[in-house]
Amino acid sequence: MYGRKRRRAVVLAVLMAAMLGLAACGSQGGPARTGQPAAAEESGEVSGAEGSPAEGDASETEGSPAEGDTRGPEGSLAEGDNRAPEAAQDDGAVREELTALEVARLMGNGINLGNTMEAYGRAHLGTDARPTQYETFWGQPVTTREMLEGMKAAGFDTLRLPVAWTNMMDFESGDYTIDPAYLDRVEEIVGYARSAGMYVIINDHWDGGWWGMFGSVSQETRSRAMELYKSMWTQVGERFRDYSDYVIFESGNEELGFRLNDTDIAQDSGTLSDGECYVQTNRINQVFVDTIRATGGNNASRFLLIAGFGTDVRGTCDSRYKMPEDTAADKLLVSVHYYDPSGYCINTSLSKWGTRQEYQAMNDTLAMMERFTRQGYGVVIGEYGVLIEDPERGLKENASEYVRNFLNNCDLYGYCPVLWDCNNLYSRDNCALIDEEMAGLYAAHSLKVQAGQSGEDIAAQAREEMEEALANAREGAGVDEGTAIAWIMFNSSDWSVQYSVGDNYNPESLSAGIVATDVEVTGEGTYTVALDFTGVSGGHALSTGFSALAIANGEKLFPGYYVEIQEILVNGQPYEIKGQPYTCSDDGNVTRVNLYNAWITQVSGGARVRQDDGRELSPRLLDADTLGEVESLSVTFDYVKGP
């Protein structure tokens, strides 16, 4: 109890200092802006503003450059040295003896400068606009020093700076040169962060989806993708070669995984199998390390952050994912993201969280990353958070409890958590967190507050609070290990309607108004599961963004069984499916038949059918383009022993 009281006292002092220090923080104009995590995962994340500008044209008007621009009025580089003056705040020191595990703890809490330098305005602006026009293209203000000083004062010790480097690169013509003005602007923001005393993570983010070139049918396109990647990181590495090891490079984002098959840029992409996606991801990460190390200077021993497979915890813990070899000892960290459950974290389909099962699911998933800390790799949770649906309504129910348990997990295992934020929880207009409880929470977990505690004491306090939260959480619905339950996982195409998505059966994880018919599976037989959407807002679900028939504990209780779909009814009418259904499992426990899964481009070798009817195996039995308004969905299936 003493430790908690002491923490609260220090937190109050930190908050008072932050309030005094931010008195001079000026508004950048307009109300706080909203944004979503730029992410996409099956039963995980949903795209935010990626691929399209914010409503209206957020680009600057003609005239003199905005603050931070390094271009002259005609677009040419200003004369003289364009290195940001704030670079002088970085002393260029490298702590050779510091390990990746140690630096992960020193990085404290982190925050993303979301929807800013990774805002993809290239298709609209071309490649020769002013850097701040791209920076503001998704509706964010021009970044100022005061914004980052406010982040530091709020308890954030690390800034993750997502970047779309191809905004100002004419890569289609084979010229992979990043316009120096864009490098200058990124460097200027890095200077702001370093001046504030923050660590800085620089990556290449979604970046228009050029990553899909790696999955092209054409070997020439694949080769050009690697040339682009090497050239990009050579230029970035050379620009920041003399910076201290407070500057960290990250090999990629969620695209290093199945999204190497994306077709945003390479229309003929989609050729890589699941296994080949792993092989290519491992290869890209190795090239990243080799390329940065080859640029010399401080890069020879700089900390490098290696993107996990799709930045998904389970995908990254798969044995097919390999960390790269490195000439520097103990300087590699691994990056994953955490948005579970997605309907609560980044969509509007779930409004609350906090059952004992949900606490346990978070604890179990985050514990999996010990696989890497035991090998000496630092762990960075590069994105997480709970979406603020409406700034006027504030946080979702239980959001502070969610974040508290998440931060305690990170304290327990020594991970660095980096909040995804797009001018939502942290207001760039007021340079402060918008919620008092969250402000206290982040201050309590800041490096400043924890500096006087040992790692063991921090972990012990985190474990105590986690155990207390779990014990006090209400019991939710679920299924015990000796029971098999069949249900329909469902997301609507606009992600506003959801029912129990993911391999943990949770009938309480649903949008208000859904009536579900889930059934216990006791062995061979015919079963029907269903969802009724007439009670949700609007009276229907809009098509589907993801859906699957699932059987909790099916693989363990009935190994080798097959699901054979007999009939699908949509709005009470028989539906003609596309392709041949197949039985599979993602986790070795839940049996699944995908009804609509757009993230699968090639059916894996784990798929099984009892009788091949000659049709192509398909993860998209439903046609999302024509499905329309769904008032009800039911699936009747036979569960049979094989073969």
C-alpha positions as CSV (number, residue, x, y, z in Angstrom):
1,M,0.0,0.0,0.0
2,Y,2.9,2.3,0.8
3,G,4.1,2.1,-2.8
4,R,0.8,3.1,-4.3
5,K,0.5,6.1,-2.0
6,R,4.0,7.2,-2.8
7,R,3.3,6.9,-6.5
8,R,0.1,9.0,-6.3
9,A,2.0,11.7,-4.4
10,V,4.7,11.9,-7.0
11,V,2.1,11.8,-9.8
12,L,0.3,14.9,-8.4
13,A,3.7,16.7,-8.3
14,V,4.4,15.7,-11.9
15,L,0.9,16.8,-13.1
16,M,1.3,20.2,-11.4
17,A,4.7,20.7,-13.1
18,A,3.2,19.7,-16.4
19,M,0.4,22.2,-16.0
20,L,2.8,25.0,-15.2
21,G,5.1,24.0,-18.0
22,L,2.4,24.0,-20.6
23,A,1.0,27.4,-19.9
24,A,2.8,28.8,-23.0
25,C,1.5,26.1,-25.3
26,G,-0.4,27.8,-28.1
27,S,-3.3,26.4,-30.1
28,Q,-2.7,25.4,-33.7
29,G,-6.2,26.4,-34.6
30,G,-9.5,24.5,-34.7
31,P,-10.9,21.8,-32.4
32,A,-9.2,18.6,-31.5
33,R,-9.1,16.3,-34.4
34,T,-10.0,12.7,-34.6
35,G,-8.3,9.7,-36.2
36,Q,-8.0,5.9,-36.2
37,P,-5.1,3.5,-36.0
38,A,-3.8,3.0,-39.5
39,A,-4.0,-0.8,-39.3
40,A,-5.6,-3.9,-40.8
41,E,-5.7,-7.4,-39.4
42,E,-8.1,-10.3,-39.6
43,S,-10.1,-10.1,-36.4
44,G,-7.6,-7.5,-35.3
45,E,-7.3,-4.1,-36.8
46,V,-9.2,-2.0,-39.2
47,S,-7.9,0.7,-41.6
48,G,-8.2,4.2,-40.5
49,A,-7.4,7.1,-42.9
50,E,-5.0,5.0,-44.9
51,G,-5.3,5.4,-48.6
52,S,-7.5,8.5,-48.6
53,P,-7.3,12.0,-47.4
54,A,-9.4,13.3,-44.5
55,E,-12.7,14.8,-45.5
56,G,-12.0,18.0,-47.4
57,D,-8.6,19.1,-48.7
58,A,-6.3,19.6,-45.7
59,S,-3.4,20.8,-47.8
60,E,-2.0,24.3,-47.3
61,T,-3.0,27.2,-49.4
62,E,-0.6,28.9,-51.8
63,G,1.7,31.4,-50.2
64,S,4.7,31.4,-47.8
65,P,5.8,28.1,-46.4
66,A,4.2,27.1,-43.0
67,E,6.4,26.7,-40.0
68,G,8.8,23.9,-40.4
69,D,9.1,24.1,-44.2
70,T,12.6,24.0,-45.6
71,R,11.6,24.8,-49.2
72,G,11.8,28.2,-50.8
73,P,8.7,29.8,-52.2
74,E,9.2,28.1,-55.6
75,G,9.8,24.7,-54.2
76,S,13.6,24.7,-54.4
77,L,15.7,23.9,-51.3
78,A,16.6,26.9,-49.2
79,E,20.2,27.9,-49.4
80,G,22.7,26.7,-46.8
81,D,22.6,23.8,-44.4
82,N,19.1,22.4,-44.0
83,R,19.9,20.3,-41.0
84,A,17.4,21.3,-38.3
85,P,18.9,23.5,-35.6
86,E,17.4,21.3,-32.9
87,A,19.9,18.6,-34.0
88,A,22.4,20.4,-31.7
89,Q,20.3,19.0,-28.8
90,D,21.4,15.5,-29.7
91,D,24.9,14.9,-28.4
92,G,25.6,11.9,-30.7
93,A,26.5,9.6,-27.8
94,V,26.2,5.9,-28.1
95,R,26.0,3.8,-25.0
96,E,27.9,0.7,-26.2
97,E,27.2,-1.4,-23.1
98,L,23.5,-0.7,-23.0
99,T,21.4,-3.7,-24.0
100,A,18.1,-3.9,-25.9
101,L,16.4,-5.1,-22.8
102,E,17.7,-2.2,-20.8
103,V,16.8,0.4,-23.4
104,A,13.3,-0.9,-23.6
105,R,12.7,0.0,-20.0
106,L,14.5,3.4,-20.4
107,M,12.1,4.2,-23.3
108,G,9.3,4.4,-20.8
109,N,5.9,5.3,-22.2
110,G,5.7,6.2,-25.9
111,I,3.2,8.0,-28.2
112,N,2.8,8.0,-32.0
113,L,2.6,11.2,-34.0
114,G,-0.2,9.5,-35.9
115,N,-1.6,10.4,-39.3
116,T,1.1,13.0,-39.8
117,M,4.4,12.3,-41.6
118,E,2.9,9.0,-42.8
119,A,-0.2,10.8,-44.3
120,Y,-0.1,9.6,-47.9
121,G,-0.8,12.6,-50.1
122,R,1.3,11.6,-53.1
123,A,-1.6,10.5,-55.3
124,H,-3.2,14.0,-54.9
125,L,-0.2,16.3,-54.4
126,G,2.4,14.6,-56.6
127,T,6.0,14.2,-55.4
128,D,7.1,17.9,-55.3
129,A,4.7,19.6,-52.9
130,R,5.9,21.3,-49.7
131,P,6.6,18.7,-47.0
132,T,4.0,20.2,-44.7
133,Q,1.3,19.7,-47.3
134,Y,1.8,15.9,-46.9
135,E,2.1,16.3,-43.2
136,T,-1.3,17.9,-42.9
137,F,-3.0,15.9,-45.7
138,W,-5.0,13.7,-43.3
139,G,-6.2,16.6,-41.2
140,Q,-3.5,17.0,-38.6
141,P,-1.9,20.3,-37.8
142,V,1.7,21.2,-38.6
143,T,3.9,19.7,-35.9
144,T,5.5,22.1,-33.5
145,R,8.1,21.9,-30.8
146,E,5.5,22.7,-28.1
147,M,3.4,19.7,-29.1
148,L,6.3,17.3,-28.4
149,E,7.3,19.2,-25.2
150,G,3.7,18.7,-24.0
151,M,4.0,15.0,-24.8
152,K,7.1,14.7,-22.7
153,A,5.5,16.6,-19.8
154,A,2.5,14.3,-20.0
155,G,4.7,11.3,-19.2
156,F,5.6,10.1,-22.7
157,D,9.3,9.5,-23.1
158,T,9.4,8.0,-26.6
159,L,8.0,9.4,-29.9
160,R,7.2,7.0,-32.7
161,L,7.3,8.9,-35.9
162,P,5.6,7.0,-38.7
163,V,6.7,8.2,-42.2
164,A,5.6,7.7,-45.8
165,W,9.0,8.2,-47.5
166,T,7.6,7.7,-51.0
167,N,5.5,10.8,-50.7
168,M,8.5,12.7,-52.2
169,M,10.1,9.8,-54.2
170,D,9.6,9.1,-57.9
171,F,10.1,5.4,-57.5
172,E,8.0,4.4,-60.5
173,S,10.7,5.8,-62.8
174,G,13.4,3.9,-60.9
175,D,14.6,6.9,-59.0
176,Y,14.5,6.1,-55.3
177,T,15.9,9.4,-54.1
178,I,14.0,10.9,-51.2
179,D,13.6,14.6,-51.7
180,P,16.0,16.3,-49.3
181,A,13.2,18.6,-48.2
182,Y,11.2,15.6,-46.8
183,L,14.3,14.3,-45.0
184,D,14.8,17.8,-43.6
185,R,11.3,18.0,-42.2
186,V,11.5,14.6,-40.6
187,E,14.8,15.6,-39.1
188,E,13.3,18.8,-37.8
189,I,10.6,16.9,-35.9
190,V,13.2,14.5,-34.6
191,G,15.1,17.6,-33.4
192,Y,12.0,18.7,-31.5
193,A,11.7,15.4,-29.8
194,R,15.4,15.1,-28.9
195,S,15.3,18.7,-27.6
196,A,12.5,17.5,-25.3
197,G,14.6,14.6,-24.1
198,M,12.6,11.9,-25.9
199,Y,13.6,8.7,-27.7
200,V,12.6,8.7,-31.3
201,I,11.5,5.7,-33.5
202,I,11.5,6.3,-37.3
203,N,9.9,3.8,-39.6
204,D,8.5,3.4,-43.1
205,H,4.7,3.0,-42.5
206,W,1.9,1.9,-44.9
207,D,3.3,4.4,-47.4
208,G,0.6,3.9,-50.0
209,G,1.0,0.2,-50.0
210,W,4.2,0.0,-52.1
211,W,5.1,-3.1,-50.0
212,G,2.8,-5.2,-52.2
213,M,5.4,-5.0,-54.9
214,F,7.1,-7.9,-52.9
215,G,4.2,-10.1,-53.8
216,S,4.1,-9.3,-57.4
217,V,3.9,-11.9,-60.1
218,S,6.8,-10.2,-61.8
219,Q,10.3,-11.0,-60.5
220,E,11.4,-7.6,-61.9
221,T,8.8,-5.8,-59.7
222,R,10.0,-7.8,-56.6
223,S,13.6,-6.9,-57.3
224,R,12.7,-3.2,-57.7
225,A,10.9,-3.4,-54.3
226,M,14.0,-4.5,-52.6
227,E,16.1,-1.9,-54.4
228,L,13.6,0.8,-53.2
229,Y,13.8,-0.6,-49.7
230,K,17.6,-0.6,-49.6
231,S,17.9,2.8,-51.1
232,M,15.4,4.3,-48.7
233,W,17.1,3.0,-45.6
234,T,20.5,3.9,-46.9
235,Q,19.4,7.5,-47.2
236,V,17.7,7.6,-43.9
237,G,20.6,5.9,-42.2
238,E,23.1,8.3,-43.7
239,R,21.0,11.3,-42.7
240,F,20.8,10.2,-39.0
241,R,24.2,8.4,-38.9
242,D,25.7,10.8,-36.3
243,Y,22.7,11.0,-34.0
244,S,22.8,9.3,-30.6
245,D,21.3,6.0,-29.9
246,Y,18.2,7.8,-28.7
247,V,17.2,7.6,-32.3
248,I,16.0,4.2,-33.3
249,F,15.1,2.9,-36.8
250,E,12.1,0.5,-37.3
251,S,12.1,-1.9,-40.3
252,G,8.5,-1.5,-41.2
253,N,4.9,-1.6,-40.0
254,E,2.0,-4.1,-40.3
255,E,2.8,-4.6,-44.0
256,L,5.7,-7.0,-43.2
257,G,3.5,-10.1,-43.2
258,F,0.5,-11.1,-45.2
259,R,0.2,-7.6,-46.5
260,L,3.2,-8.1,-48.7
261,N,0.4,-9.3,-51.0
262,D,-1.4,-5.9,-51.0
263,T,-2.5,-4.6,-54.4
264,D,-2.6,-0.9,-53.7
265,I,0.4,-0.2,-56.0
266,A,1.2,-3.6,-57.5
267,Q,-2.1,-4.7,-59.0
268,D,-0.6,-8.2,-59.8
269,S,0.4,-8.8,-56.2
270,G,-1.0,-11.7,-54.1
271,T,1.3,-14.5,-55.2
272,L,3.0,-15.2,-51.8
273,S,1.7,-18.1,-49.8
274,D,1.6,-17.8,-46.0
275,G,5.0,-19.5,-45.7
276,E,6.5,-17.4,-48.4
277,C,5.2,-14.3,-46.6
278,Y,7.2,-15.4,-43.6
279,V,10.3,-16.1,-45.7
280,Q,10.1,-12.7,-47.4
281,T,9.5,-10.9,-44.1
282,N,12.5,-12.5,-42.6
283,R,14.6,-11.6,-45.6
284,I,13.5,-7.9,-45.6
285,N,14.3,-7.6,-41.9
286,Q,17.7,-9.0,-42.5
287,V,18.3,-6.6,-45.4
288,F,17.2,-3.8,-43.1
289,V,19.8,-4.6,-40.4
290,D,22.6,-5.1,-43.0
291,T,21.8,-1.9,-44.8
292,I,21.8,0.3,-41.7
293,R,24.9,-1.3,-40.3
294,A,26.7,-0.7,-43.6
295,T,26.1,3.1,-43.4
296,G,28.6,3.2,-40.5
297,G,29.1,5.9,-37.9
298,N,26.7,5.4,-34.9
299,N,24.6,3.1,-37.1
300,A,27.1,0.4,-36.6
301,S,25.7,-0.2,-33.1
302,R,22.4,1.7,-33.1
303,F,19.4,0.1,-31.6
304,L,17.2,-1.3,-34.3
305,L,13.5,-2.2,-34.0
306,I,12.5,-5.2,-36.1
307,A,8.8,-5.3,-37.2
308,G,7.1,-8.5,-36.1
309,F,5.1,-10.6,-38.6
310,G,2.1,-8.3,-39.4
311,T,3.1,-6.8,-36.0
312,D,0.7,-9.4,-34.6
313,V,1.7,-11.1,-31.4
314,R,0.7,-14.6,-32.4
315,G,2.0,-14.3,-35.9
316,T,5.3,-13.0,-34.5
317,C,5.5,-15.8,-32.0
318,D,5.1,-18.4,-34.8
319,S,8.3,-20.5,-35.3
320,R,8.5,-19.3,-38.9
321,Y,9.3,-15.8,-37.8
322,K,13.0,-15.3,-37.3
323,M,14.9,-12.4,-35.9
324,P,17.8,-11.2,-38.1
325,E,21.5,-11.8,-37.5
326,D,23.4,-8.7,-36.3
327,T,27.0,-7.7,-36.1
328,A,26.3,-5.6,-33.0
329,A,25.6,-7.5,-29.8
330,D,22.3,-7.0,-27.9
331,K,21.0,-4.1,-30.0
332,L,17.8,-5.6,-31.6
333,L,14.3,-5.0,-30.4
334,V,11.0,-6.5,-31.8
335,S,7.8,-4.6,-32.5
336,V,4.2,-5.8,-32.3
337,H,0.9,-4.0,-32.0
338,Y,-2.0,-4.7,-29.6
339,Y,-5.6,-3.8,-30.4
340,D,-7.6,-6.6,-28.8
341,P,-10.5,-6.8,-28.9
342,S,-10.6,-4.8,-32.1
343,G,-14.3,-3.9,-31.8
344,Y,-13.5,-2.1,-28.5
345,C,-10.1,-0.7,-29.4
346,I,-10.5,0.7,-32.9
347,N,-14.0,0.1,-34.0
348,T,-17.4,1.3,-32.8
349,S,-19.0,-2.1,-32.5
350,L,-18.1,-2.7,-28.8
351,S,-18.6,-0.1,-26.2
352,K,-17.2,-1.7,-23.0
353,W,-14.5,-4.1,-21.7
354,G,-13.6,-5.6,-18.5
355,T,-14.8,-9.2,-17.8
356,R,-12.4,-11.6,-16.1
357,Q,-12.0,-13.5,-19.4
358,E,-11.0,-10.3,-21.2
359,Y,-8.4,-9.4,-18.5
360,Q,-7.1,-12.9,-18.8
361,A,-7.0,-12.8,-22.6
362,M,-4.9,-9.6,-22.5
363,N,-2.5,-11.0,-19.8
364,D,-2.1,-14.3,-21.7
365,T,-1.4,-12.6,-25.1
366,L,1.1,-10.1,-23.8
367,A,2.9,-12.8,-21.8
368,M,3.7,-14.5,-25.1
369,M,6.3,-11.9,-26.0
370,E,8.5,-13.2,-23.2
371,R,9.6,-15.6,-26.0
372,F,11.8,-12.7,-27.1
373,T,12.9,-11.1,-23.9
374,R,14.2,-14.5,-22.7
375,Q,16.5,-14.3,-25.8
376,G,17.7,-10.8,-25.0
377,Y,15.5,-8.9,-27.4
378,G,13.7,-5.8,-26.2
379,V,10.0,-5.6,-26.9
380,V,8.2,-2.5,-28.1
381,I,4.4,-2.5,-28.4
382,G,4.5,0.0,-31.2
383,E,0.7,0.7,-31.3
384,Y,-2.1,0.2,-28.9
385,G,-5.1,2.2,-27.6
386,V,-8.8,2.6,-27.3
387,L,-10.5,4.7,-29.9
388,I,-12.3,7.8,-28.8
389,E,-15.6,7.5,-30.8
390,D,-16.6,11.1,-30.2
391,P,-14.4,13.8,-28.6
392,E,-17.5,15.4,-26.9
393,R,-18.5,12.0,-25.3
394,G,-15.0,11.2,-24.2
395,L,-13.5,7.8,-23.5
396,K,-15.3,4.5,-23.9
397,E,-16.5,2.7,-20.8
398,N,-13.7,1.1,-18.9
399,A,-11.0,2.6,-21.1
400,S,-8.8,3.6,-18.2
401,E,-9.1,0.1,-16.7
402,Y,-8.0,-1.3,-20.1
403,V,-5.0,1.0,-20.3
404,R,-4.0,0.5,-16.7
405,N,-3.9,-3.3,-17.1
406,F,-2.0,-3.0,-20.4
407,L,0.6,-0.6,-18.9
408,N,1.0,-2.9,-15.9
409,N,1.7,-5.8,-18.2
410,C,4.4,-3.7,-19.9
411,D,5.9,-2.9,-16.5
412,L,5.8,-6.5,-15.5
413,Y,7.7,-7.7,-18.6
414,G,9.8,-4.6,-19.4
415,Y,8.1,-3.8,-22.7
416,C,7.9,-0.3,-24.0
417,P,4.3,0.7,-24.8
418,V,3.7,3.3,-27.6
419,L,0.2,4.8,-27.7
420,W,-1.4,5.2,-31.2
421,D,-2.8,8.7,-31.2
422,C,-4.0,11.1,-33.9
423,N,-4.8,14.2,-31.9
424,N,-7.4,12.2,-29.9
425,L,-6.4,11.4,-26.3
426,Y,-3.5,13.9,-26.5
427,S,-4.7,17.2,-27.9
428,R,-2.0,18.8,-30.1
429,D,-4.1,22.1,-29.9
430,N,-3.8,22.2,-26.1
431,C,-0.6,20.2,-25.7
432,A,-2.1,18.0,-23.0
433,L,-4.1,14.8,-22.4
434,I,-7.8,15.5,-22.6
435,D,-8.8,13.2,-19.7
436,E,-7.7,13.7,-16.1
437,E,-7.8,10.1,-15.1
438,M,-5.7,9.1,-18.1
439,A,-3.3,11.9,-17.4
440,G,-2.7,10.6,-13.9
441,L,-2.3,7.1,-15.3
442,Y,0.4,8.0,-17.8
443,A,2.2,10.2,-15.3
444,A,2.2,7.3,-12.8
445,H,3.9,5.0,-15.4
446,S,6.3,7.6,-16.7
447,L,10.1,7.2,-16.5
448,K,10.3,10.2,-14.2
449,V,8.0,8.7,-11.6
450,Q,9.5,5.2,-11.8
451,A,13.1,6.4,-11.9
452,G,13.6,5.9,-8.1
453,Q,12.3,2.3,-8.2
454,S,14.2,-0.9,-9.2
455,G,13.0,-3.0,-12.1
456,E,12.1,-5.7,-9.6
457,D,9.9,-3.3,-7.5
458,I,8.2,-2.0,-10.6
459,A,7.4,-5.5,-11.8
460,A,6.2,-6.6,-8.4
461,Q,3.8,-3.6,-8.1
462,A,2.5,-4.3,-11.6
463,R,1.9,-8.0,-10.8
464,E,0.1,-7.1,-7.6
465,E,-2.2,-4.6,-9.4
466,M,-2.9,-7.1,-12.3
467,E,-3.8,-9.8,-9.8
468,E,-6.1,-7.5,-7.9
469,A,-7.8,-6.3,-11.2
470,L,-8.3,-9.9,-12.4
471,A,-9.8,-10.9,-9.0
472,N,-12.2,-8.0,-8.9
473,A,-13.3,-8.3,-12.6
474,R,-16.8,-9.5,-13.1
475,E,-17.2,-13.0,-14.5
476,G,-18.2,-13.0,-18.2
477,A,-19.8,-15.6,-20.4
478,G,-17.5,-18.1,-22.1
479,V,-16.9,-21.8,-22.4
480,D,-15.0,-24.3,-20.3
481,E,-12.3,-26.6,-21.8
482,G,-14.6,-29.6,-21.8
483,T,-17.3,-28.0,-23.9
484,A,-17.5,-27.3,-27.6
485,I,-19.6,-24.3,-28.7
486,A,-20.4,-23.4,-32.3
487,W,-21.0,-19.7,-33.3
488,I,-20.6,-17.2,-36.1
489,M,-17.8,-14.7,-35.8
490,F,-19.0,-11.5,-37.5
491,N,-17.9,-8.0,-38.5
492,S,-19.9,-5.8,-40.7
493,S,-18.1,-4.2,-43.6
494,D,-18.2,-0.8,-41.9
495,W,-17.0,-2.4,-38.7
496,S,-19.9,-1.0,-36.7
497,V,-21.5,-4.4,-35.9
498,Q,-19.6,-7.3,-34.3
499,Y,-20.2,-10.6,-32.6
500,S,-17.5,-12.6,-30.8
501,V,-14.6,-12.1,-33.3
502,G,-11.5,-14.0,-32.5
503,D,-10.5,-17.4,-31.2
504,N,-11.7,-16.7,-27.6
505,Y,-15.5,-17.4,-27.6
506,N,-17.1,-14.4,-25.9
507,P,-20.8,-14.0,-26.4
508,E,-20.7,-10.7,-24.4
509,S,-18.4,-9.2,-27.1
510,L,-21.3,-8.0,-29.2
511,S,-22.9,-4.9,-30.6
512,A,-26.1,-3.9,-28.7
513,G,-29.2,-5.5,-30.2
514,I,-27.7,-8.7,-31.7
515,V,-29.5,-11.9,-31.0
516,A,-27.2,-14.9,-31.4
517,T,-28.1,-18.6,-31.7
518,D,-25.0,-20.5,-30.5
519,V,-25.1,-24.2,-30.0
520,E,-23.2,-26.8,-28.0
521,V,-21.5,-29.4,-30.2
522,T,-21.5,-32.9,-28.7
523,G,-20.1,-35.0,-31.6
524,E,-21.3,-36.0,-35.0
525,G,-24.5,-34.4,-36.1
526,T,-26.2,-31.5,-37.8
527,Y,-26.2,-28.1,-36.2
528,T,-27.5,-24.6,-37.0
529,V,-26.0,-21.3,-35.7
530,A,-27.4,-17.9,-36.5
531,L,-27.3,-14.1,-35.9
532,D,-30.2,-11.7,-35.9
533,F,-29.3,-8.1,-36.6
534,T,-32.8,-6.5,-36.6
535,G,-32.2,-5.1,-33.1
536,V,-29.0,-3.2,-33.9
537,S,-29.0,0.4,-34.8
538,G,-30.4,0.7,-38.3
539,G,-32.0,-2.7,-38.1
540,H,-29.3,-4.5,-40.1
541,A,-25.6,-5.2,-40.6
542,L,-24.0,-3.7,-43.7
543,S,-22.5,-6.7,-45.7
544,T,-19.5,-8.3,-43.9
545,G,-15.9,-7.3,-43.4
546,F,-15.1,-10.7,-41.8
547,S,-17.1,-13.7,-40.8
548,A,-16.5,-17.3,-40.0
549,L,-18.2,-20.4,-38.6
550,A,-16.3,-21.4,-35.4
551,I,-16.3,-24.2,-32.9
552,A,-14.6,-23.5,-29.6
553,N,-12.5,-26.4,-28.4
554,G,-13.4,-28.3,-31.6
555,E,-9.8,-29.3,-32.5
556,K,-9.1,-30.6,-29.0
557,L,-12.3,-32.4,-28.2
558,F,-13.0,-33.7,-31.8
559,P,-9.6,-34.0,-33.5
560,G,-9.8,-34.7,-37.2
561,Y,-13.5,-33.8,-37.6
562,Y,-14.8,-32.0,-40.6
563,V,-17.3,-29.2,-41.0
564,E,-19.5,-29.6,-44.1
565,I,-21.8,-26.7,-44.7
566,Q,-25.3,-27.7,-45.8
567,E,-27.0,-24.4,-46.1
568,I,-26.5,-20.7,-45.6
569,L,-29.5,-18.4,-45.2
570,V,-29.2,-14.6,-45.6
571,N,-32.4,-12.7,-44.6
572,G,-34.1,-16.1,-44.6
573,Q,-33.3,-16.9,-48.2
574,P,-30.9,-19.7,-49.3
575,Y,-27.5,-18.2,-50.4
576,E,-25.4,-19.7,-53.2
577,I,-21.9,-19.8,-51.9
578,K,-18.7,-19.1,-53.9
579,G,-16.2,-21.8,-54.0
580,Q,-15.7,-24.9,-51.8
581,P,-15.7,-24.5,-48.0
582,Y,-12.8,-26.0,-46.0
583,T,-12.1,-26.7,-42.4
584,C,-9.1,-25.2,-40.6
585,S,-7.8,-23.8,-37.4
586,D,-5.6,-20.8,-36.5
587,D,-4.7,-21.7,-33.0
588,G,-5.0,-25.5,-32.8
589,N,-8.1,-25.3,-30.6
590,V,-10.9,-23.5,-32.4
591,T,-12.2,-25.2,-35.5
592,R,-13.1,-22.7,-38.2
593,V,-14.7,-22.3,-41.7
594,N,-14.1,-18.9,-43.2
595,L,-17.3,-17.4,-44.6
596,Y,-15.5,-14.2,-45.6
597,N,-11.9,-13.5,-45.0
598,A,-10.3,-11.0,-47.3
599,W,-6.9,-11.3,-45.7
600,I,-6.3,-14.8,-47.0
601,T,-4.9,-14.7,-50.5
602,Q,-3.9,-18.3,-50.7
603,V,-5.4,-21.2,-48.7
604,S,-2.7,-22.7,-46.5
605,G,-1.7,-26.4,-46.3
606,G,-3.6,-26.7,-43.0
607,A,-7.0,-26.6,-44.8
608,R,-8.9,-29.9,-45.0
609,V,-11.9,-31.2,-46.8
610,R,-13.5,-34.6,-46.5
611,Q,-14.7,-34.8,-50.0
612,D,-13.3,-32.6,-52.7
613,D,-16.1,-31.5,-55.0
614,G,-13.7,-30.0,-57.6
615,R,-14.3,-26.4,-56.8
616,E,-11.5,-24.1,-55.7
617,L,-11.1,-23.9,-51.9
618,S,-12.3,-20.4,-50.9
619,P,-12.0,-18.3,-47.7
620,R,-14.7,-16.0,-49.2
621,L,-17.9,-18.1,-49.5
622,L,-19.9,-14.9,-49.2
623,D,-19.7,-12.1,-51.8
624,A,-19.2,-9.0,-49.7
625,D,-19.6,-6.7,-52.7
626,T,-23.2,-7.8,-53.3
627,L,-24.3,-9.1,-49.9
628,G,-25.9,-5.7,-49.0
629,E,-28.0,-5.2,-45.9
630,V,-28.0,-8.3,-43.6
631,E,-30.9,-8.7,-41.2
632,S,-30.2,-12.3,-40.4
633,L,-27.5,-14.9,-41.1
634,S,-27.7,-18.6,-40.4
635,V,-25.4,-21.6,-41.2
636,T,-26.5,-25.2,-41.0
637,F,-23.6,-27.7,-41.1
638,D,-22.8,-31.4,-40.6
639,Y,-20.0,-32.2,-38.1
640,V,-18.5,-35.5,-39.2
641,K,-15.5,-37.7,-38.5
642,G,-13.0,-38.1,-41.3
643,P,-12.1,-39.2,-43.7
